[in-house]
Amino acid sequence: MSKLRRFPRVSPGDFRNNLGDNLMEISLAQKNFVLYRHGQRMCVFTPIERGARGEIITPSEYRRHSSEYIAKVRYGHKRRFIIAKRGRKLAWMRPVEDVGIAPGR
């Protein structure tokens, strides 16, 4: 029997407002987050994996332009972003399809 992968659900606003805490949970506790809005999965934040590729952004850039980055991951050619602070990669922002869950509800 295969084990189902469960990810904590969080709204984009709550994730952005608690960004520092969430990034530390991702990088240190290896926790994953799925951003939901109106019941729709938008993107996934996961710990950095070996071979992770994507555009590097800072936490302040994400906080300032979070809706644009979410839209680029969700709709814009399924782009990926790595959130890094002072050269340390903290989290990987990527489409929900990458982790094996459907983008719908």
N, CA, C and O atoms as CSV, one atom per row, in Angstrom:
chain,resi,resn,atom,element,x,y,z
A,1,MET,N,N,0.847,-1.173,0.000
A,1,MET,CA,C,0.000,0.000,0.000
A,1,MET,C,C,0.899,1.244,0.000
A,1,MET,O,O,1.778,1.379,0.851
A,2,SER,N,N,0.675,2.140,-0.948
A,2,SER,CA,C,1.511,3.327,-1.034
A,2,SER,C,C,1.057,4.382,-0.020
A,2,SER,O,O,-0.127,4.520,0.286
A,3,LYS,N,N,2.035,5.105,0.476
A,3,LYS,CA,C,1.739,6.144,1.456
A,3,LYS,C,C,1.375,7.427,0.716
A,3,LYS,O,O,2.122,7.874,-0.154
A,4,LEU,N,N,0.239,8.019,1.053
A,4,LEU,CA,C,-0.187,9.260,0.428
A,4,LEU,C,C,0.623,10.417,0.999
A,4,LEU,O,O,0.869,10.477,2.204
A,5,ARG,N,N,1.031,11.325,0.138
A,5,ARG,CA,C,1.781,12.489,0.578
A,5,ARG,C,C,0.807,13.584,0.972
A,5,ARG,O,O,-0.041,13.991,0.178
A,6,ARG,N,N,0.934,14.060,2.208
A,6,ARG,CA,C,0.070,15.122,2.714
A,6,ARG,C,C,0.921,16.367,2.927
A,6,ARG,O,O,2.019,16.296,3.479
A,7,PHE,N,N,0.406,17.494,2.488
A,7,PHE,CA,C,1.104,18.753,2.630
A,7,PHE,C,C,0.209,19.733,3.370
A,7,PHE,O,O,-0.991,19.792,3.104
A,8,PRO,N,N,0.770,20.503,4.292
A,8,PRO,CA,C,-0.036,21.529,4.967
A,8,PRO,C,C,-0.542,22.556,3.959
A,8,PRO,O,O,0.193,22.991,3.073
A,9,ARG,N,N,-1.804,22.933,4.108
A,9,ARG,CA,C,-2.417,23.937,3.238
A,9,ARG,C,C,-2.304,25.298,3.901
A,9,ARG,O,O,-2.545,25.437,5.100
A,10,VAL,N,N,-1.937,26.300,3.116
A,10,VAL,CA,C,-1.810,27.653,3.646
A,10,VAL,C,C,-2.212,28.632,2.545
A,10,VAL,O,O,-1.983,28.374,1.363
A,11,SER,N,N,-2.801,29.733,2.932
A,11,SER,CA,C,-3.177,30.749,1.949
A,11,SER,C,C,-1.945,31.574,1.589
A,11,SER,O,O,-1.017,31.669,2.392
A,12,PRO,N,N,-1.919,32.167,0.406
A,12,PRO,CA,C,-0.762,32.986,0.016
A,12,PRO,C,C,-0.484,34.133,0.978
A,12,PRO,O,O,0.677,34.436,1.256
A,13,GLY,N,N,-1.527,34.773,1.487
A,13,GLY,CA,C,-1.339,35.880,2.420
A,13,GLY,C,C,-0.736,35.435,3.739
A,13,GLY,O,O,0.160,36.093,4.268
A,14,ASP,N,N,-1.226,34.310,4.280
A,14,ASP,CA,C,-0.668,33.785,5.526
A,14,ASP,C,C,0.780,33.364,5.342
A,14,ASP,O,O,1.612,33.594,6.220
A,15,PHE,N,N,1.088,32.744,4.196
A,15,PHE,CA,C,2.467,32.334,3.937
A,15,PHE,C,C,3.381,33.552,3.855
A,15,PHE,O,O,4.469,33.555,4.430
A,16,ARG,N,N,2.940,34.586,3.142
A,16,ARG,CA,C,3.746,35.803,2.989
A,16,ARG,C,C,3.929,36.523,4.323
A,16,ARG,O,O,5.021,37.009,4.615
A,17,ASN,N,N,2.866,36.598,5.139
A,17,ASN,CA,C,2.950,37.290,6.420
A,17,ASN,C,C,3.869,36.591,7.417
A,17,ASN,O,O,4.451,37.240,8.286
A,18,ASN,N,N,4.001,35.279,7.298
A,18,ASN,CA,C,4.876,34.498,8.182
A,18,ASN,C,C,6.046,33.917,7.401
A,18,ASN,O,O,6.492,32.805,7.683
A,19,LEU,N,N,6.538,34.653,6.436
A,19,LEU,CA,C,7.537,34.132,5.501
A,19,LEU,C,C,8.795,33.638,6.201
A,19,LEU,O,O,9.266,32.542,5.898
A,20,GLY,N,N,9.344,34.399,7.111
A,20,GLY,CA,C,10.567,33.985,7.790
A,20,GLY,C,C,10.415,32.665,8.518
A,20,GLY,O,O,11.263,31.781,8.392
A,21,ASP,N,N,9.337,32.524,9.282
A,21,ASP,CA,C,9.084,31.283,10.013
A,21,ASP,C,C,8.869,30.117,9.060
A,21,ASP,O,O,9.386,29.022,9.279
A,22,ASN,N,N,8.101,30.359,8.001
A,22,ASN,CA,C,7.830,29.292,7.044
A,22,ASN,C,C,9.090,28.844,6.321
A,22,ASN,O,O,9.286,27.646,6.114
A,23,LEU,N,N,9.946,29.779,5.936
A,23,LEU,CA,C,11.192,29.408,5.255
A,23,LEU,C,C,12.101,28.597,6.173
A,23,LEU,O,O,12.758,27.661,5.717
A,24,MET,N,N,12.148,28.939,7.450
A,24,MET,CA,C,12.959,28.166,8.390
A,24,MET,C,C,12.398,26.759,8.572
A,24,MET,O,O,13.160,25.797,8.666
A,25,GLU,N,N,11.067,26.631,8.623
A,25,GLU,CA,C,10.460,25.296,8.730
A,25,GLU,C,C,10.786,24.464,7.500
A,25,GLU,O,O,11.043,23.266,7.610
A,26,ILE,N,N,10.777,25.087,6.341
A,26,ILE,CA,C,11.085,24.360,5.111
A,26,ILE,C,C,12.540,23.919,5.100
A,26,ILE,O,O,12.833,22.755,4.824
A,27,SER,N,N,13.453,24.834,5.397
A,27,SER,CA,C,14.869,24.502,5.274
A,27,SER,C,C,15.388,23.630,6.419
A,27,SER,O,O,16.215,22.750,6.182
A,28,LEU,N,N,14.931,23.848,7.641
A,28,LEU,CA,C,15.458,23.095,8.778
A,28,LEU,C,C,14.647,21.846,9.110
A,28,LEU,O,O,15.221,20.794,9.394
A,29,ALA,N,N,13.327,21.950,9.079
A,29,ALA,CA,C,12.473,20.825,9.451
A,29,ALA,C,C,12.022,20.005,8.247
A,29,ALA,O,O,11.275,19.038,8.400
A,30,GLN,N,N,12.474,20.388,7.041
A,30,GLN,CA,C,12.122,19.665,5.811
A,30,GLN,C,C,10.611,19.549,5.630
A,30,GLN,O,O,10.098,18.500,5.241
A,31,LYS,N,N,9.912,20.639,5.919
A,31,LYS,CA,C,8.455,20.677,5.799
A,31,LYS,C,C,8.065,21.211,4.427
A,31,LYS,O,O,8.798,22.011,3.846
A,32,ASN,N,N,6.935,20.784,3.909
A,32,ASN,CA,C,6.402,21.252,2.631
A,32,ASN,C,C,5.135,22.055,2.873
A,32,ASN,O,O,4.414,21.816,3.842
A,33,PHE,N,N,4.867,23.011,1.987
A,33,PHE,CA,C,3.635,23.795,2.055
A,33,PHE,C,C,3.010,23.860,0.665
A,33,PHE,O,O,3.713,24.007,-0.334
A,34,VAL,N,N,1.685,23.748,0.612
A,34,VAL,CA,C,0.937,23.959,-0.631
A,34,VAL,C,C,0.129,25.233,-0.458
A,34,VAL,O,O,-0.617,25.368,0.512
A,35,LEU,N,N,0.271,26.164,-1.383
A,35,LEU,CA,C,-0.517,27.392,-1.337
A,35,LEU,C,C,-1.859,27.148,-1.999
A,35,LEU,O,O,-1.929,26.687,-3.138
A,36,TYR,N,N,-2.937,27.465,-1.267
A,36,TYR,CA,C,-4.305,27.296,-1.746
A,36,TYR,C,C,-4.991,28.645,-1.778
A,36,TYR,O,O,-4.744,29.511,-0.939
A,37,ARG,N,N,-5.850,28.804,-2.756
A,37,ARG,CA,C,-6.720,29.974,-2.787
A,37,ARG,C,C,-8.039,29.551,-3.409
A,37,ARG,O,O,-8.070,29.030,-4.524
A,38,HIS,N,N,-9.112,29.771,-2.696
A,38,HIS,CA,C,-10.462,29.386,-3.137
A,38,HIS,C,C,-10.518,27.904,-3.508
A,38,HIS,O,O,-11.177,27.524,-4.476
A,39,GLY,N,N,-9.830,27.080,-2.742
A,39,GLY,CA,C,-9.859,25.637,-2.970
A,39,GLY,C,C,-8.965,25.153,-4.090
A,39,GLY,O,O,-8.940,23.952,-4.362
A,40,GLN,N,N,-8.241,26.018,-4.744
A,40,GLN,CA,C,-7.364,25.627,-5.852
A,40,GLN,C,C,-5.916,25.593,-5.396
A,40,GLN,O,O,-5.453,26.518,-4.728
A,41,ARG,N,N,-5.199,24.541,-5.748
A,41,ARG,CA,C,-3.774,24.460,-5.452
A,41,ARG,C,C,-3.032,25.383,-6.400
A,41,ARG,O,O,-3.253,25.348,-7.611
A,42,MET,N,N,-2.151,26.209,-5.848
A,42,MET,CA,C,-1.456,27.192,-6.677
A,42,MET,C,C,0.000,26.821,-6.925
A,42,MET,O,O,0.447,26.803,-8.072
A,43,CYS,N,N,0.740,26.528,-5.868
A,43,CYS,CA,C,2.140,26.136,-6.005
A,43,CYS,C,C,2.575,25.443,-4.719
A,43,CYS,O,O,1.835,25.406,-3.736
A,44,VAL,N,N,3.784,24.896,-4.743
A,44,VAL,CA,C,4.312,24.147,-3.614
A,44,VAL,C,C,5.661,24.738,-3.217
A,44,VAL,O,O,6.476,25.085,-4.071
A,45,PHE,N,N,5.880,24.844,-1.919
A,45,PHE,CA,C,7.186,25.219,-1.378
A,45,PHE,C,C,7.771,23.977,-0.734
A,45,PHE,O,O,7.175,23.408,0.181
A,46,THR,N,N,8.939,23.553,-1.207
A,46,THR,CA,C,9.585,22.349,-0.703
A,46,THR,C,C,11.033,22.649,-0.338
A,46,THR,O,O,11.579,23.671,-0.755
A,47,PRO,N,N,11.662,21.758,0.442
A,47,PRO,CA,C,13.092,21.923,0.704
A,47,PRO,C,C,13.886,21.761,-0.597
A,47,PRO,O,O,13.421,21.129,-1.546
A,48,ILE,N,N,15.061,22.329,-0.624
A,48,ILE,CA,C,15.932,22.229,-1.796
A,48,ILE,C,C,16.381,20.782,-1.961
A,48,ILE,O,O,16.818,20.140,-1.007
A,49,GLU,N,N,16.265,20.285,-3.183
A,49,GLU,CA,C,16.725,18.934,-3.495
A,49,GLU,C,C,17.997,19.028,-4.328
A,49,GLU,O,O,18.278,20.059,-4.940
A,50,ARG,N,N,18.741,17.967,-4.344
A,50,ARG,CA,C,19.937,17.921,-5.171
A,50,ARG,C,C,19.533,18.085,-6.637
A,50,ARG,O,O,18.625,17.407,-7.119
A,51,GLY,N,N,20.196,18.961,-7.317
A,51,GLY,CA,C,19.887,19.215,-8.725
A,51,GLY,C,C,18.758,20.209,-8.936
A,51,GLY,O,O,18.265,20.354,-10.055
A,52,ALA,N,N,18.341,20.894,-7.883
A,52,ALA,CA,C,17.255,21.872,-7.995
A,52,ALA,C,C,17.709,23.022,-8.888
A,52,ALA,O,O,18.802,23.560,-8.718
A,53,ARG,N,N,16.869,23.384,-9.826
A,53,ARG,CA,C,17.174,24.487,-10.724
A,53,ARG,C,C,16.029,25.463,-10.733
A,53,ARG,O,O,14.860,25.086,-10.654
A,54,GLY,N,N,16.383,26.715,-10.829
A,54,GLY,CA,C,15.381,27.754,-10.885
A,54,GLY,C,C,16.023,29.106,-10.709
A,54,GLY,O,O,17.205,29.218,-10.382
A,55,GLU,N,N,15.231,30.124,-10.928
A,55,GLU,CA,C,15.704,31.500,-10.758
A,55,GLU,C,C,15.819,31.794,-9.266
A,55,GLU,O,O,14.901,31.494,-8.503
A,56,ILE,N,N,16.927,32.373,-8.850
A,56,ILE,CA,C,17.144,32.666,-7.438
A,56,ILE,C,C,16.561,34.041,-7.114
A,56,ILE,O,O,16.847,35.033,-7.785
A,57,ILE,N,N,15.730,34.070,-6.058
A,57,ILE,CA,C,15.141,35.318,-5.573
A,57,ILE,C,C,15.377,35.410,-4.066
A,57,ILE,O,O,15.630,34.399,-3.411
A,58,THR,N,N,15.294,36.608,-3.524
A,58,THR,CA,C,15.459,36.792,-2.085
A,58,THR,C,C,14.088,36.791,-1.406
A,58,THR,O,O,13.070,36.992,-2.068
A,59,PRO,N,N,14.057,36.568,-0.102
A,59,PRO,CA,C,12.769,36.624,0.603
A,59,PRO,C,C,12.076,37.982,0.455
A,59,PRO,O,O,10.852,38.039,0.346
A,60,SER,N,N,12.839,39.063,0.450
A,60,SER,CA,C,12.207,40.380,0.310
A,60,SER,C,C,11.609,40.558,-1.082
A,60,SER,O,O,10.557,41.183,-1.218
A,61,GLU,N,N,12.258,40.021,-2.124
A,61,GLU,CA,C,11.675,40.076,-3.467
A,61,GLU,C,C,10.385,39.279,-3.512
A,61,GLU,O,O,9.399,39.721,-4.101
A,62,TYR,N,N,10.388,38.093,-2.885
A,62,TYR,CA,C,9.168,37.293,-2.866
A,62,TYR,C,C,8.064,38.039,-2.120
A,62,TYR,O,O,6.929,38.100,-2.592
A,63,ARG,N,N,8.387,38.602,-0.968
A,63,ARG,CA,C,7.380,39.298,-0.167
A,63,ARG,C,C,6.769,40.464,-0.945
A,63,ARG,O,O,5.561,40.691,-0.886
A,64,ARG,N,N,7.604,41.195,-1.668
A,64,ARG,CA,C,7.141,42.363,-2.422
A,64,ARG,C,C,6.302,41.990,-3.640
A,64,ARG,O,O,5.336,42.679,-3.967
A,65,HIS,N,N,6.672,40.895,-4.312
A,65,HIS,CA,C,6.029,40.535,-5.577
A,65,HIS,C,C,5.471,39.106,-5.542
A,65,HIS,O,O,5.532,38.394,-6.544
A,66,SER,N,N,4.937,38.693,-4.411
A,66,SER,CA,C,4.501,37.300,-4.255
A,66,SER,C,C,3.455,36.879,-5.277
A,66,SER,O,O,3.522,35.770,-5.805
A,67,SER,N,N,2.497,37.740,-5.562
A,67,SER,CA,C,1.449,37.353,-6.518
A,67,SER,C,C,2.023,37.138,-7.919
A,67,SER,O,O,1.559,36.258,-8.643
A,68,GLU,N,N,3.015,37.920,-8.306
A,68,GLU,CA,C,3.640,37.734,-9.620
A,68,GLU,C,C,4.392,36.411,-9.689
A,68,GLU,O,O,4.300,35.696,-10.687
A,69,TYR,N,N,5.143,36.075,-8.624
A,69,TYR,CA,C,5.884,34.812,-8.617
A,69,TYR,C,C,4.941,33.618,-8.609
A,69,TYR,O,O,5.199,32.624,-9.288
A,70,ILE,N,N,3.863,33.703,-7.858
A,70,ILE,CA,C,2.888,32.612,-7.837
A,70,ILE,C,C,2.278,32.426,-9.225
A,70,ILE,O,O,2.120,31.295,-9.686
A,71,ALA,N,N,1.939,33.519,-9.886
A,71,ALA,CA,C,1.371,33.430,-11.232
A,71,ALA,C,C,2.375,32.830,-12.219
A,71,ALA,O,O,1.994,32.048,-13.090
A,72,LYS,N,N,3.646,33.191,-12.087
A,72,LYS,CA,C,4.666,32.633,-12.993
A,72,LYS,C,C,4.839,31.142,-12.784
A,72,LYS,O,O,5.076,30.407,-13.742
A,73,VAL,N,N,4.723,30.686,-11.547
A,73,VAL,CA,C,4.836,29.249,-11.283
A,73,VAL,C,C,3.574,28.527,-11.753
A,73,VAL,O,O,3.649,27.453,-12.351
A,74,ARG,N,N,2.441,29.115,-11.483
A,74,ARG,CA,C,1.172,28.447,-11.781
A,74,ARG,C,C,0.819,28.472,-13.270
A,74,ARG,O,O,0.381,27.462,-13.820
A,75,TYR,N,N,1.005,29.607,-13.915
A,75,TYR,CA,C,0.567,29.748,-15.297
A,75,TYR,C,C,1.705,29.960,-16.291
A,75,TYR,O,O,1.606,29.510,-17.433
A,76,GLY,N,N,2.758,30.620,-15.897
A,76,GLY,CA,C,3.794,31.062,-16.817
A,76,GLY,C,C,4.848,30.026,-17.122
A,76,GLY,O,O,5.952,30.099,-16.583
A,77,HIS,N,N,4.548,29.088,-17.948
A,77,HIS,CA,C,5.508,28.079,-18.402
A,77,HIS,C,C,6.079,27.263,-17.255
A,77,HIS,O,O,7.186,26.736,-17.362
A,78,LYS,N,N,5.336,27.152,-16.159
A,78,LYS,CA,C,5.720,26.312,-15.022
A,78,LYS,C,C,7.141,26.610,-14.551
A,78,LYS,O,O,7.951,25.697,-14.390
A,79,ARG,N,N,7.437,27.873,-14.333
A,79,ARG,CA,C,8.759,28.291,-13.870
A,79,ARG,C,C,8.977,27.895,-12.419
A,79,ARG,O,O,8.024,27.678,-11.670
A,80,ARG,N,N,10.235,27.803,-12.036
A,80,ARG,CA,C,10.612,27.451,-10.675
A,80,ARG,C,C,11.511,28.533,-10.096
A,80,ARG,O,O,12.296,29.154,-10.812
A,81,PHE,N,N,11.387,28.753,-8.780
A,81,PHE,CA,C,12.182,29.767,-8.111
A,81,PHE,C,C,12.805,29.171,-6.860
A,81,PHE,O,O,12.191,28.358,-6.168
A,82,ILE,N,N,14.031,29.586,-6.582
A,82,ILE,CA,C,14.725,29.193,-5.365
A,82,ILE,C,C,14.842,30.447,-4.503
A,82,ILE,O,O,15.365,31.469,-4.947
A,83,ILE,N,N,14.352,30.359,-3.272
A,83,ILE,CA,C,14.435,31.487,-2.361
A,83,ILE,C,C,15.720,31.321,-1.551
A,83,ILE,O,O,15.899,30.334,-0.837
A,84,ALA,N,N,16.611,32.307,-1.677
A,84,ALA,CA,C,17.916,32.245,-1.011
A,84,ALA,C,C,18.173,33.535,-0.251
A,84,ALA,O,O,17.795,34.619,-0.693
A,85,LYS,N,N,18.820,33.401,0.895
A,85,LYS,CA,C,19.177,34.558,1.708
A,85,LYS,C,C,20.657,34.445,2.062
A,85,LYS,O,O,21.097,33.442,2.624
A,86,ARG,N,N,21.409,35.477,1.730
A,86,ARG,CA,C,22.855,35.520,1.990
A,86,ARG,C,C,23.574,34.296,1.442
A,86,ARG,O,O,24.469,33.750,2.088
A,87,GLY,N,N,23.182,33.875,0.264
A,87,GLY,CA,C,23.826,32.747,-0.394
A,87,GLY,C,C,23.343,31.374,0.035
A,87,GLY,O,O,23.751,30.368,-0.547
A,88,ARG,N,N,22.478,31.312,1.045
A,88,ARG,CA,C,21.960,30.028,1.521
A,88,ARG,C,C,20.592,29.774,0.917
A,88,ARG,O,O,19.671,30.572,1.089
A,89,LYS,N,N,20.462,28.665,0.213
A,89,LYS,CA,C,19.185,28.308,-0.406
A,89,LYS,C,C,18.247,27.759,0.656
A,89,LYS,O,O,18.571,26.794,1.349
A,90,LEU,N,N,17.073,28.388,0.776
A,90,LEU,CA,C,16.134,28.042,1.835
A,90,LEU,C,C,14.965,27.187,1.362
A,90,LEU,O,O,14.588,26.228,2.037
A,91,ALA,N,N,14.389,27.520,0.214
A,91,ALA,CA,C,13.189,26.821,-0.240
A,91,ALA,C,C,13.118,26.842,-1.759
A,91,ALA,O,O,13.727,27.677,-2.428
A,92,TRP,N,N,12.354,25.893,-2.272
A,92,TRP,CA,C,12.154,25.767,-3.708
A,92,TRP,C,C,10.674,25.948,-3.980
A,92,TRP,O,O,9.848,25.204,-3.452
A,93,MET,N,N,10.336,26.921,-4.791
A,93,MET,CA,C,8.948,27.216,-5.160
A,93,MET,C,C,8.710,26.621,-6.541
A,93,MET,O,O,9.371,26.995,-7.510
A,94,ARG,N,N,7.762,25.693,-6.625
A,94,ARG,CA,C,7.556,24.998,-7.905
A,94,ARG,C,C,6.106,24.595,-8.117
A,94,ARG,O,O,5.299,24.668,-7.191
A,95,PRO,N,N,5.766,24.167,-9.343
A,95,PRO,CA,C,4.379,23.779,-9.634
A,95,PRO,C,C,3.956,22.533,-8.866
A,95,PRO,O,O,4.796,21.708,-8.507
A,96,VAL,N,N,2.672,22.395,-8.617
A,96,VAL,CA,C,2.169,21.245,-7.864
A,96,VAL,C,C,2.373,19.941,-8.629
A,96,VAL,O,O,2.462,18.878,-8.014
A,97,GLU,N,N,2.447,19.998,-9.938
A,97,GLU,CA,C,2.647,18.794,-10.737
A,97,GLU,C,C,3.998,18.152,-10.462
A,97,GLU,O,O,4.155,16.943,-10.629
A,98,ASP,N,N,4.979,18.953,-10.040
A,98,ASP,CA,C,6.317,18.432,-9.758
A,98,ASP,C,C,6.345,17.432,-8.610
A,98,ASP,O,O,7.183,16.530,-8.600
A,99,VAL,N,N,5.456,17.577,-7.658
A,99,VAL,CA,C,5.456,16.694,-6.492
A,99,VAL,C,C,4.386,15.601,-6.583
A,99,VAL,O,O,4.157,14.871,-5.618
A,100,GLY,N,N,3.746,15.492,-7.724
A,100,GLY,CA,C,2.811,14.404,-7.958
A,100,GLY,C,C,1.396,14.611,-7.459
A,100,GLY,O,O,0.680,13.643,-7.203
A,101,ILE,N,N,0.979,15.873,-7.318
A,101,ILE,CA,C,-0.417,16.124,-6.966
A,101,ILE,C,C,-1.034,16.965,-8.085
A,101,ILE,O,O,-0.358,17.762,-8.735
A,102,ALA,N,N,-2.314,16.768,-8.284
A,102,ALA,CA,C,-3.012,17.464,-9.368
A,102,ALA,C,C,-3.210,18.929,-9.012
A,102,ALA,O,O,-3.368,19.267,-7.839
A,103,PRO,N,N,-3.200,19.810,-10.025
A,103,PRO,CA,C,-3.357,21.237,-9.753
A,103,PRO,C,C,-4.750,21.646,-9.326
A,103,PRO,O,O,-4.920,22.758,-8.826
A,104,GLY,N,N,-5.743,20.813,-9.495
A,104,GLY,CA,C,-7.116,21.182,-9.134
A,104,GLY,C,C,-7.344,21.150,-7.645
A,104,GLY,O,O,-6.459,21.507,-6.868
A,105,ARG,N,N,-8.515,20.730,-7.245
A,105,ARG,CA,C,-8.902,20.726,-5.821
A,105,ARG,C,C,-8.272,19.612,-5.074
A,105,ARG,O,O,-8.496,19.471,-3.872
